Amino acid sequence: MGLLVSLEFTEGECKVVLADQAKSGRISVKSLSSFELPKPDDAAARVNERAQALRNHFKAQSISARHAVIVIPKNFVMARTVTLPSTVDDEIAGMARFEADRHIPFNAERHIVSYHVLAKQGMQGSDVLLAAVDQPIAQEYLDVCVKAGLTVTGVTVSSLAMFNAFAVAEKTALADRTVMVVNVGRGATDLVIATNGNVTFTRGSTTGVSKLLADLTSAMDKSLTTADLANMDALEPQLYFTGKPTQPEVVPGVYDVIPGQEQEEDVAALGGGFTVIPPPPSAALSKDNPGAVIFSDWLNKLLQELKRTYEFASREFNCPMINHIYLCGEGSLIRHISQYFQANFNIDAAVFDPLHTLDVASKIKKQGIAPQTYAVAVGGAIGRQPHTVHINLVPGSYTEARSAKRQQRSYIVSGILAFIALIAGYVFLAHTFTTKRELFEALQKENRTDKARVTDLKMKKDRLRIIRENVQDDKGARAVLEILSEKEYIPEQLTLTSFDYKRGDYVNLAGDAIDLKSANQLVNDLRNTGFFATAQLGETVPNKTLRNRPPTPVLGWTASFTFPKPEVKKPKRSASTANNEEEGLDGAE
C-alpha cells in the first residue's frame, strides 16, 4: 500500500497522521501533527485557504505522501445498523441503497451512500452498517485535498475511524463483550457501541472540549488551551480553579428530572450503581468558583450523552449491558476521567492507546504527543483488519473522473510505449540489415580474393577423394593388380595387354597365353579371391601371331569379372503389418 496520510477534519483543526502499511498488513506510524484550519464564511475562499494551509503544513513537516484518506465528523454523516434479508453481495448492494434512502434526512438524490457488511447470519440475512452524507459536505473536504495536490483514496467517518483504531489496539477487548468507545474531541464527541466485535450503534454529539475551554476562558478571563486539560481533575474539579487542595469528592451524574422508578431501571440496565442523586452544594462548586461549576456541568453533560446513547441503543437495537467504556480524544487528557466514568456508571472504564500495537517512529515518542488525541486520525490510516469497519464516501464523480483520467493516462502511456517500440524496432532492423549487408560485402570480397585458391583446393580435394577411394578400397583396382602381380606364371605363360576397371562394377582383362590352360588358370585364380560375383573367360583367338617377334603362335584371350552388387536392406515389417498380411492370405484362401 505504501505511504498514506490520514486527515481528520474537525471544526477548526486538521490532524495529520503519516503511516506506511506493508503488504503483510503491519502499520508503521511515521508522524503525528496538526494545524489550525482557516474559517472564512465563503465556501470557495474556505477551500482555497485550507488547501494552502494543508500544502504549507506538508512542506513544514516534510510529508511527501500523495495518497490521502479523509475523516469527516460524525455529525455530518448518517450511520445506522440494519438487517437486510440477503447474504448475496450483489443483492445487499441494491438493498443497502434502498434502505439508506428511507433514513436519509436530506436530499436523497445528491447523497453518497456506502455500506459495510458486519456479519452474515444465514437464513436471518445480513447485519449491515449504512452510512450516507450530503455530497456538498463531502465535496468541500475533497476539494481541499485535491487543490492541495493529493489523491483521495477514501472518505470515512470519525466515529468509525475511532472504532477501527480501538479494534486494532485492543483486539482482546471485543470478544464476547459489549463495549462503548468514546472519543471526546475538540469540537464533538463520538460514541460507538459494539457487541462481540460488531458495531451496534454509533452517534455523534456536539459536546466537545472546545465549548468547555471557551466557557472557561469567558468566565475566568483567562485563555485556556487543550494543554490545560491535563491539569484539571474530573474527581476534584475545584482543585485546578481554586488552587487549594480539598477532600476528593465524586461528582455523580445530575439529570433534569427527579429520579424515579423508570430512571432506576434505566440505570440498572447500564450496569447498576449509577448515582443519580446530586450531592449537597459545597463551597468548592459555588458561584464564587465559576470555573469549577462550568467544568462540573460539562462533565455531567458528557455523562448524559453516554446515558442517552445507551438508552436509545438498548431500546432500538436490543443492546446488551455494557461491560467496559474506553476513552480517547482531547477529553481523555483530563486527570481521572476514566475513574469519573467508572464511579458514576459502576462500569470499568479506561483510556486506550491507539498506537499500542503499531510500529511507531522514535521521533513521535520524543515529541511527547498524547497518542489518544490522534485515535480518529490513526483509525483512518488503518486498512482492513479483523473487526474493522470500512466505509468509503468518496463522491462518484471524483471516482469516475479518476478512472477516466487513469484510463486516458494508460492510453497515452501505451501509445508512447508503442511508438518507442516501433522506433526501437526500426533502429534494430536497420542496424541488423546494415550489419548483414556489410558482412555480405566483406564475404563477397574475400570470395573474389580466394576464388583461385578455392578452385584449386576443390580440384585437389576431388583428386584426393578419387585416390582414397581407389587406394583404400580392399577390392579396388589396386587390389586386383596386386593379385595379378603375385602370379608366377605371368609373364612366362600369360601376359596382359588390357585392364579395364570400373569401381564397384566390373574388371575386363585381355592378353596372350601360350595355351588355353594358362588363361583358364588366371580366371580360376581371380574367381577364388572372392572379390567377384562372376568370373568368365571370354573370346579366344588361337594361333595369334605377335608383331615384331619371331612368328610364335600364341592364344589371344579375354576375360570379364563383375563385382557383387550391394544388398538393399528392406524395411522391417511391424507385427501389425505381418498380421494384416497373414489375415489377407487367410482371406484369400
C-alpha positions as CSV (number, residue, x, y, z in Angstrom):
1,M,0.0,0.0,0.0
2,G,2.9,2.4,0.8
3,L,2.8,5.8,2.4
4,L,-0.6,7.3,3.2
5,V,-1.8,10.3,5.1
6,S,-5.0,10.3,7.2
7,L,-6.6,13.7,7.6
8,E,-9.1,14.2,10.4
9,F,-11.0,17.4,9.8
10,T,-12.7,18.9,12.8
11,E,-14.4,22.3,13.2
12,G,-11.2,24.3,13.5
13,E,-8.3,21.8,13.3
14,C,-6.9,19.2,10.9
15,K,-4.9,16.3,12.4
16,V,-2.4,14.6,10.1
17,V,-1.1,11.0,10.5
18,L,1.6,9.7,8.1
19,A,1.6,5.9,8.0
20,D,3.1,3.2,6.0
21,Q,1.2,-0.1,5.6
22,A,3.2,-3.1,4.5
23,K,1.8,-6.0,2.4
24,S,1.5,-8.1,5.5
25,G,-0.9,-5.5,7.0
26,R,1.6,-4.2,9.6
27,I,1.2,-0.5,10.0
28,S,4.0,1.9,10.8
29,V,3.2,5.4,12.0
30,K,5.8,7.9,10.8
31,S,4.5,11.2,12.2
32,L,1.6,12.9,14.1
33,S,0.9,16.5,13.5
34,S,-1.9,19.1,13.4
35,F,-2.6,22.6,12.2
36,E,-5.4,25.2,12.6
37,L,-7.9,25.5,9.8
38,P,-8.9,28.9,8.4
39,K,-12.6,29.7,8.9
40,P,-13.8,32.1,6.2
41,D,-17.5,32.3,5.6
42,D,-17.3,32.0,1.8
43,A,-17.1,28.3,0.7
44,A,-14.7,29.0,-2.2
45,A,-12.4,31.0,0.0
46,R,-12.5,28.4,2.7
47,V,-11.5,25.7,0.2
48,N,-8.6,27.7,-1.2
49,E,-7.3,28.9,2.2
50,R,-7.5,25.4,3.8
51,A,-5.8,23.8,0.7
52,Q,-2.9,26.4,1.0
53,A,-2.7,25.7,4.8
54,L,-2.5,22.0,4.0
55,R,0.3,22.5,1.5
56,N,2.2,24.6,3.9
57,H,1.9,22.1,6.7
58,F,3.0,19.2,4.4
59,K,6.1,21.3,3.4
60,A,6.9,22.1,7.0
61,Q,6.5,18.5,8.1
62,S,8.4,17.2,5.0
63,I,5.5,14.9,4.1
64,S,5.9,13.6,0.6
65,A,2.9,11.1,0.5
66,R,0.4,11.9,-2.2
67,H,-2.4,9.5,-1.3
68,A,-4.9,10.5,1.5
69,V,-7.9,9.3,3.4
70,I,-10.3,12.0,4.7
71,V,-12.1,11.6,8.0
72,I,-15.1,13.8,8.4
73,P,-17.1,14.5,11.6
74,K,-19.8,12.1,12.5
75,N,-22.3,15.0,12.9
76,F,-22.4,15.3,9.1
77,V,-23.0,11.6,8.5
78,M,-26.0,9.4,8.9
79,A,-24.9,5.9,10.1
80,R,-27.3,3.2,11.0
81,T,-27.2,-0.6,11.5
82,V,-29.9,-2.6,9.7
83,T,-30.6,-6.2,8.9
84,L,-31.1,-7.0,5.3
85,P,-32.8,-10.2,4.1
86,S,-30.0,-11.5,1.9
87,T,-26.5,-12.8,2.1
88,V,-25.7,-12.3,-1.6
89,D,-23.3,-9.4,-2.1
90,D,-24.9,-8.0,-5.3
91,E,-28.4,-8.1,-3.6
92,I,-27.0,-6.5,-0.5
93,A,-25.7,-3.5,-2.5
94,G,-29.1,-2.8,-4.0
95,M,-30.9,-3.3,-0.7
96,A,-28.4,-1.0,1.1
97,R,-29.1,1.8,-1.3
98,F,-32.9,1.4,-0.9
99,E,-32.7,1.2,2.9
100,A,-30.5,4.2,3.1
101,D,-33.0,6.3,1.1
102,R,-35.6,5.6,3.8
103,H,-33.4,7.1,6.6
104,I,-31.6,10.0,4.9
105,P,-32.8,13.3,6.3
106,F,-31.6,15.4,3.4
107,N,-32.0,15.4,-0.4
108,A,-31.8,11.7,-1.3
109,E,-30.8,12.5,-4.9
110,R,-27.5,14.0,-4.1
111,H,-26.4,11.9,-1.1
112,I,-23.5,9.5,-1.1
113,V,-24.2,6.0,0.3
114,S,-21.7,3.4,1.5
115,Y,-22.2,0.2,3.5
116,H,-20.2,-2.4,5.3
117,V,-21.4,-6.0,6.0
118,L,-20.9,-6.6,9.7
119,A,-22.0,-10.2,9.7
120,K,-23.9,-12.7,7.6
121,Q,-26.5,-14.6,9.7
122,G,-27.6,-17.3,7.1
123,M,-31.3,-17.5,6.9
124,Q,-31.7,-14.4,9.0
125,G,-29.9,-12.3,6.4
126,S,-27.0,-9.9,6.9
127,D,-26.2,-7.2,9.5
128,V,-25.2,-4.2,7.5
129,L,-23.9,-0.8,8.6
130,L,-25.2,2.0,6.3
131,A,-23.6,5.4,6.0
132,A,-24.7,8.4,4.0
133,V,-23.5,12.0,3.6
134,D,-24.8,15.0,1.7
135,Q,-22.5,15.4,-1.3
136,P,-21.7,19.1,-0.9
137,I,-20.3,18.4,2.5
138,A,-18.0,15.6,1.3
139,Q,-17.2,17.6,-1.8
140,E,-15.8,20.5,0.2
141,Y,-13.4,18.3,2.1
142,L,-12.5,16.6,-1.2
143,D,-11.8,19.9,-3.0
144,V,-9.5,21.0,-0.2
145,C,-7.3,17.9,-0.6
146,V,-7.4,17.9,-4.4
147,K,-6.4,21.5,-4.5
148,A,-3.5,20.6,-2.2
149,G,-2.3,18.1,-4.8
150,L,-3.5,14.9,-3.0
151,T,-5.1,11.9,-4.4
152,V,-8.0,10.9,-2.2
153,T,-8.5,7.1,-1.8
154,G,-11.2,7.2,0.8
155,V,-13.6,9.3,2.8
156,T,-14.7,7.8,6.1
157,V,-16.4,8.8,9.3
158,S,-14.8,9.9,12.6
159,S,-16.7,7.5,14.8
160,L,-15.9,4.5,12.6
161,A,-12.3,5.5,12.3
162,M,-12.1,5.8,16.1
163,F,-13.6,2.3,16.4
164,N,-11.0,0.9,13.9
165,A,-8.2,2.3,15.9
166,F,-9.7,0.7,19.0
167,A,-10.2,-2.7,17.3
168,V,-6.6,-2.9,16.3
169,A,-5.2,-1.5,19.6
170,E,-7.4,-3.7,21.9
171,K,-8.0,-6.8,19.9
172,T,-8.8,-8.9,23.0
173,A,-11.3,-6.4,24.4
174,L,-14.0,-7.2,21.8
175,A,-14.7,-10.9,22.1
176,D,-17.9,-11.8,23.9
177,R,-18.4,-8.3,25.3
178,T,-20.3,-5.1,24.8
179,V,-18.2,-2.1,24.9
180,M,-18.7,1.7,24.4
181,V,-15.9,3.6,22.7
182,V,-16.0,7.3,23.3
183,N,-13.9,10.0,21.6
184,V,-14.2,13.3,23.5
185,G,-12.7,15.5,20.8
186,R,-12.3,19.2,20.4
187,G,-15.5,20.0,18.5
188,A,-17.6,16.9,19.2
189,T,-17.9,13.6,21.0
190,D,-18.2,10.4,19.0
191,L,-19.7,7.3,20.6
192,V,-19.7,3.7,19.3
193,I,-21.4,0.7,20.9
194,A,-20.0,-2.7,19.8
195,T,-21.2,-6.2,20.7
196,N,-19.0,-9.2,20.0
197,G,-16.8,-7.1,17.8
198,N,-19.6,-5.7,15.6
199,V,-20.7,-2.2,15.6
200,T,-24.3,-2.0,17.0
201,F,-24.8,1.8,17.2
202,T,-22.8,5.0,16.5
203,R,-23.7,8.5,17.4
204,G,-22.1,12.0,17.4
205,S,-22.6,14.8,19.9
206,T,-21.6,18.4,19.9
207,T,-20.3,18.2,23.4
208,G,-16.6,18.8,22.9
209,V,-13.7,20.3,24.8
210,S,-13.7,23.5,22.6
211,K,-17.0,24.5,24.2
212,L,-15.6,23.8,27.7
213,L,-12.4,25.8,27.1
214,A,-14.4,28.7,25.5
215,D,-16.8,28.9,28.5
216,L,-13.9,28.7,31.0
217,T,-12.0,31.4,29.1
218,S,-15.0,33.7,29.2
219,A,-15.8,33.1,32.8
220,M,-12.3,33.2,34.2
221,D,-11.0,36.0,31.8
222,K,-8.0,33.6,31.1
223,S,-7.1,32.0,27.8
224,L,-7.1,28.2,28.2
225,T,-5.9,25.6,25.7
226,T,-6.1,21.8,25.4
227,A,-2.7,21.7,27.3
228,D,-4.6,22.9,30.4
229,L,-6.9,19.9,30.4
230,A,-4.1,17.7,31.9
231,N,-4.2,19.9,35.0
232,M,-7.9,19.5,35.5
233,D,-9.2,16.7,37.7
234,A,-12.5,15.1,37.0
235,L,-12.8,13.7,40.5
236,E,-11.9,17.0,42.1
237,P,-13.0,19.8,39.7
238,Q,-12.4,22.5,42.3
239,L,-8.6,21.9,42.6
240,Y,-7.5,23.5,39.4
241,F,-9.7,26.5,39.7
242,T,-9.1,27.3,43.4
243,G,-5.6,26.1,43.7
244,K,-6.5,24.8,47.2
245,P,-6.4,21.0,47.8
246,T,-9.7,19.6,49.2
247,Q,-11.1,16.3,50.0
248,P,-11.8,14.3,46.8
249,E,-15.4,14.3,46.0
250,V,-17.1,12.1,43.5
251,V,-19.4,14.2,41.3
252,P,-22.3,12.0,40.3
253,G,-24.4,12.4,37.2
254,V,-27.1,15.1,37.5
255,Y,-30.2,15.0,35.4
256,D,-33.1,17.3,34.8
257,V,-35.7,15.1,36.3
258,I,-36.0,13.7,39.7
259,P,-35.0,10.0,39.8
260,G,-37.9,7.7,39.8
261,Q,-38.7,4.0,39.2
262,E,-38.3,4.3,35.4
263,Q,-34.9,6.0,35.8
264,E,-33.7,3.5,38.2
265,E,-34.5,0.7,35.8
266,D,-32.6,2.5,33.1
267,V,-29.6,2.9,35.4
268,A,-29.7,-0.7,36.3
269,A,-29.6,-1.5,32.5
270,L,-26.4,0.4,32.2
271,G,-24.7,-1.9,34.7
272,G,-26.1,-0.8,38.1
273,G,-24.6,1.5,40.7
274,F,-25.1,4.8,38.8
275,T,-25.6,7.6,41.3
276,V,-28.4,10.0,40.2
277,I,-28.9,12.0,43.4
278,P,-26.8,15.2,43.3
279,P,-24.6,15.9,46.3
280,P,-25.2,18.8,48.7
281,P,-23.8,22.1,47.4
282,S,-20.3,22.8,48.5
283,A,-18.2,26.0,48.6
284,A,-15.9,24.4,46.0
285,L,-18.8,24.3,43.5
286,S,-20.5,27.6,44.4
287,K,-21.0,30.6,42.2
288,D,-17.9,32.0,43.7
289,N,-15.9,29.4,41.8
290,P,-17.4,29.6,38.3
291,G,-14.6,27.6,36.6
292,A,-15.3,24.5,38.8
293,V,-19.1,24.9,38.2
294,I,-18.6,25.1,34.4
295,F,-16.2,22.1,34.4
296,S,-18.6,20.1,36.6
297,D,-21.6,20.9,34.4
298,W,-19.6,19.9,31.3
299,L,-18.8,16.6,32.8
300,N,-22.4,16.0,33.7
301,K,-23.5,16.8,30.2
302,L,-21.0,14.2,28.9
303,L,-22.5,11.6,31.3
304,Q,-25.9,12.4,30.0
305,E,-24.8,12.0,26.4
306,L,-23.4,8.5,27.2
307,K,-26.6,7.6,29.0
308,R,-28.9,8.8,26.2
309,T,-26.8,6.9,23.7
310,Y,-27.1,3.6,25.5
311,E,-30.8,4.1,26.3
312,F,-31.5,4.6,22.6
313,A,-29.3,1.6,21.5
314,S,-30.9,-0.6,24.1
315,R,-34.4,0.4,23.1
316,E,-34.0,0.3,19.3
317,F,-31.4,-2.4,18.8
318,N,-31.8,-4.5,22.0
319,C,-28.2,-3.7,23.0
320,P,-26.9,-5.9,25.9
321,M,-25.5,-4.4,29.1
322,I,-22.2,-2.5,28.6
323,N,-19.2,-4.2,30.1
324,H,-16.5,-1.6,29.6
325,I,-16.1,2.0,28.5
326,Y,-13.0,3.1,26.5
327,L,-12.0,6.7,26.1
328,C,-9.8,8.7,23.8
329,G,-9.6,12.2,22.4
330,E,-8.6,15.5,24.0
331,G,-11.1,15.0,26.8
332,S,-9.2,11.9,27.9
333,L,-6.3,14.2,28.9
334,I,-8.4,15.2,31.9
335,R,-7.0,13.6,35.1
336,H,-9.0,10.7,36.5
337,I,-11.6,11.0,33.6
338,S,-11.8,7.2,33.4
339,Q,-12.3,6.9,37.2
340,Y,-15.0,9.5,36.9
341,F,-17.0,7.4,34.4
342,Q,-16.4,4.3,36.4
343,A,-17.6,5.9,39.6
344,N,-20.8,7.2,38.1
345,F,-21.7,4.2,35.9
346,N,-20.2,1.5,38.0
347,I,-18.6,0.1,34.9
348,D,-14.9,-0.4,34.2
349,A,-13.5,2.5,32.2
350,A,-10.1,3.1,30.7
351,V,-8.2,5.4,28.3
352,F,-6.8,3.3,25.4
353,D,-3.7,4.0,23.3
354,P,-4.3,3.7,19.5
355,L,-0.6,3.2,18.9
356,H,-0.4,0.2,21.3
357,T,0.1,-2.5,18.6
358,L,1.5,-0.4,15.8
359,D,5.1,0.4,14.9
360,V,5.8,4.0,16.0
361,A,8.7,6.2,14.8
362,S,11.1,7.2,17.6
363,K,10.6,10.9,16.9
364,I,6.9,10.6,17.9
365,K,7.9,9.2,21.3
366,K,10.4,12.0,21.8
367,Q,7.8,14.7,21.0
368,G,5.7,13.6,24.0
369,I,2.5,13.7,22.0
370,A,-0.6,12.1,23.7
371,P,-1.5,9.3,21.3
372,Q,-5.1,9.1,22.4
373,T,-5.8,12.5,20.9
374,Y,-5.0,11.1,17.4
375,A,-7.1,8.0,17.7
376,V,-9.5,9.1,15.0
377,A,-6.8,10.1,12.6
378,V,-4.9,6.8,13.3
379,G,-8.0,4.8,12.6
380,G,-8.3,6.5,9.2
381,A,-4.9,5.1,8.2
382,I,-5.8,1.5,9.2
383,G,-6.5,-0.9,6.4
384,R,-8.7,-4.0,6.6
385,Q,-8.2,-5.8,9.8
386,P,-10.4,-8.2,11.9
387,H,-13.5,-6.4,13.2
388,T,-12.6,-3.1,11.5
389,V,-15.4,-1.2,9.6
390,H,-14.7,0.3,6.2
391,I,-17.0,3.0,4.8
392,N,-16.0,4.9,1.7
393,L,-18.0,8.1,1.0
394,V,-15.9,9.3,-2.0
395,P,-18.2,11.1,-4.5
396,G,-18.9,9.0,-7.6
397,S,-18.0,11.9,-9.9
398,Y,-14.5,12.0,-8.4
399,T,-14.1,8.2,-8.8
400,E,-15.3,8.3,-12.4
401,A,-13.0,11.3,-13.2
402,R,-10.1,9.5,-11.6
403,S,-10.9,6.3,-13.6
404,A,-11.2,8.2,-16.8
405,K,-8.0,10.1,-16.2
406,R,-6.3,6.9,-15.3
407,Q,-7.6,5.2,-18.4
408,Q,-6.5,8.2,-20.5
409,R,-3.1,8.1,-19.0
410,S,-3.0,4.4,-19.7
411,Y,-3.8,5.1,-23.4
412,I,-1.2,7.8,-23.6
413,V,1.5,5.7,-21.9
414,S,0.5,2.7,-24.2
415,G,0.8,4.9,-27.2
416,I,4.1,6.3,-26.2
417,L,5.4,2.8,-25.4
418,A,4.2,1.6,-28.8
419,F,5.8,4.5,-30.6
420,I,9.1,3.9,-28.7
421,A,8.9,0.2,-29.5
422,L,8.2,1.0,-33.2
423,I,11.2,3.3,-33.3
424,A,13.4,0.8,-31.4
425,G,12.3,-2.0,-33.8
426,Y,13.1,0.2,-36.9
427,V,16.5,1.1,-35.5
428,F,17.2,-2.5,-34.6
429,L,16.2,-3.8,-38.1
430,A,18.1,-1.0,-39.8
431,H,21.2,-1.9,-37.8
432,T,20.7,-5.6,-38.4
433,F,20.3,-5.1,-42.2
434,T,23.3,-2.7,-42.3
435,T,25.5,-5.2,-40.4
436,K,24.4,-8.1,-42.6
437,R,24.9,-6.1,-45.8
438,E,28.4,-5.1,-44.6
439,L,29.2,-8.7,-43.7
440,F,27.9,-9.9,-47.0
441,E,30.0,-7.5,-49.0
442,A,33.1,-8.5,-46.9
443,L,32.4,-12.1,-47.6
444,Q,32.0,-11.4,-51.3
445,K,35.3,-9.6,-51.3
446,E,37.0,-12.5,-49.6
447,N,35.4,-15.0,-52.0
448,R,36.7,-13.0,-55.0
449,T,40.1,-12.8,-53.5
450,D,40.3,-16.5,-52.7
451,K,38.4,-17.8,-55.7
452,A,41.5,-19.2,-57.5
453,R,42.7,-20.8,-54.3
454,V,39.3,-22.3,-53.6
455,T,39.1,-23.7,-57.1
456,D,42.5,-25.3,-56.7
457,L,41.5,-26.7,-53.3
458,K,38.3,-28.2,-54.8
459,M,40.3,-29.9,-57.6
460,K,42.8,-31.3,-55.1
461,K,40.0,-32.4,-52.9
462,D,38.4,-34.3,-55.8
463,R,41.7,-35.9,-56.7
464,L,42.4,-36.9,-53.2
465,R,38.9,-38.4,-52.9
466,I,39.5,-40.5,-56.0
467,I,42.8,-41.6,-54.8
468,R,41.5,-42.5,-51.4
469,E,38.6,-44.4,-53.0
470,N,40.9,-46.5,-55.1
471,V,43.7,-46.9,-52.6
472,Q,41.7,-47.6,-49.5
473,D,39.2,-50.0,-51.3
474,D,40.4,-53.5,-50.5
475,K,38.6,-54.7,-53.6
476,G,39.6,-52.0,-55.9
477,A,41.8,-51.9,-59.0
478,R,45.0,-51.7,-56.8
479,A,44.0,-54.9,-55.0
480,V,43.3,-56.7,-58.3
481,L,46.6,-55.6,-59.8
482,E,48.5,-56.8,-56.6
483,I,46.9,-60.2,-57.0
484,L,47.9,-60.3,-60.7
485,S,51.5,-59.3,-59.8
486,E,51.8,-62.3,-57.4
487,K,51.1,-64.9,-60.2
488,E,54.3,-66.7,-61.1
489,Y,53.1,-67.7,-64.4
490,I,53.0,-64.1,-65.5
491,P,54.6,-63.3,-67.9
492,E,56.2,-66.7,-68.9
493,Q,52.9,-68.3,-69.7
494,L,50.5,-65.4,-69.8
495,T,50.6,-61.6,-70.4
496,L,48.1,-58.8,-70.0
497,T,47.5,-56.3,-72.8
498,S,44.3,-54.6,-71.4
499,F,43.0,-53.7,-68.0
500,D,39.5,-52.1,-68.0
501,Y,38.2,-51.3,-64.5
502,K,35.0,-49.7,-63.2
503,R,34.8,-49.3,-59.5
504,G,32.1,-51.5,-57.9
505,D,31.0,-52.8,-61.3
506,Y,33.4,-54.8,-63.4
507,V,37.0,-55.6,-64.5
508,N,37.7,-56.6,-68.1
509,L,41.1,-58.2,-68.9
510,A,42.7,-59.2,-72.2
511,G,46.1,-60.6,-73.2
512,D,48.0,-63.5,-74.7
513,A,48.7,-67.0,-73.4
514,I,50.8,-69.9,-74.6
515,D,47.8,-72.1,-74.2
516,L,44.2,-72.2,-73.1
517,K,45.1,-73.8,-69.8
518,S,47.1,-70.8,-68.7
519,A,44.2,-68.5,-69.5
520,N,41.8,-70.7,-67.5
521,Q,44.2,-70.8,-64.6
522,L,44.1,-66.9,-64.4
523,V,40.3,-66.8,-64.5
524,N,40.1,-69.5,-61.8
525,D,42.6,-67.8,-59.5
526,L,40.7,-64.5,-59.7
527,R,37.4,-66.3,-59.1
528,N,38.8,-67.8,-55.9
529,T,39.7,-64.4,-54.5
530,G,36.1,-63.9,-53.5
531,F,36.2,-60.3,-55.0
532,F,33.9,-61.1,-57.9
533,A,30.4,-62.2,-58.3
534,T,31.1,-63.7,-61.7
535,A,34.4,-64.6,-63.5
536,Q,34.1,-65.8,-67.1
537,L,36.7,-66.5,-69.8
538,G,35.6,-64.7,-73.0
539,E,36.6,-64.9,-76.6
540,T,39.9,-66.7,-77.5
541,V,42.0,-66.3,-80.7
542,P,44.1,-69.4,-81.4
543,N,47.4,-69.2,-83.3
544,K,47.7,-65.5,-82.9
545,T,51.0,-64.1,-84.2
546,L,52.7,-61.4,-82.2
547,R,54.2,-58.4,-84.1
548,N,57.9,-57.6,-84.1
549,R,58.7,-61.0,-82.8
550,P,59.6,-64.4,-84.2
551,P,56.5,-65.9,-85.6
552,T,55.5,-67.9,-82.4
553,P,51.8,-68.8,-82.4
554,V,50.0,-67.8,-79.1
555,L,46.4,-67.8,-77.8
556,G,44.7,-64.4,-77.6
557,W,42.1,-64.3,-74.8
558,T,39.6,-62.0,-72.9
559,A,38.0,-62.4,-69.5
560,S,35.3,-60.4,-67.7
561,F,34.8,-60.2,-63.9
562,T,31.8,-58.4,-62.1
563,F,31.7,-57.2,-58.6
564,P,28.8,-58.2,-56.3
565,K,26.1,-55.6,-56.0
566,P,25.5,-54.1,-52.5
567,E,22.4,-55.5,-50.8
568,V,19.4,-53.2,-50.5
569,K,18.1,-53.5,-46.9
570,K,14.3,-54.0,-46.9
571,P,12.4,-52.1,-44.2
572,K,11.4,-54.3,-41.3
573,R,7.7,-55.1,-41.2
574,S,5.9,-54.4,-38.0
575,A,4.0,-57.1,-36.2
576,S,0.7,-55.5,-37.1
577,T,1.6,-55.4,-40.8
578,A,2.6,-59.0,-40.7
579,N,-0.6,-60.0,-39.0
580,N,-2.6,-58.0,-41.6
581,E,-0.8,-59.7,-44.4
582,E,-1.4,-63.1,-42.9
583,E,-5.1,-62.3,-42.4
584,G,-5.2,-61.2,-46.1
585,L,-3.7,-64.5,-47.1
586,D,-6.1,-66.4,-45.0
587,G,-9.0,-64.5,-46.5
588,A,-7.7,-65.2,-50.0
589,E,-7.6,-68.9,-49.2
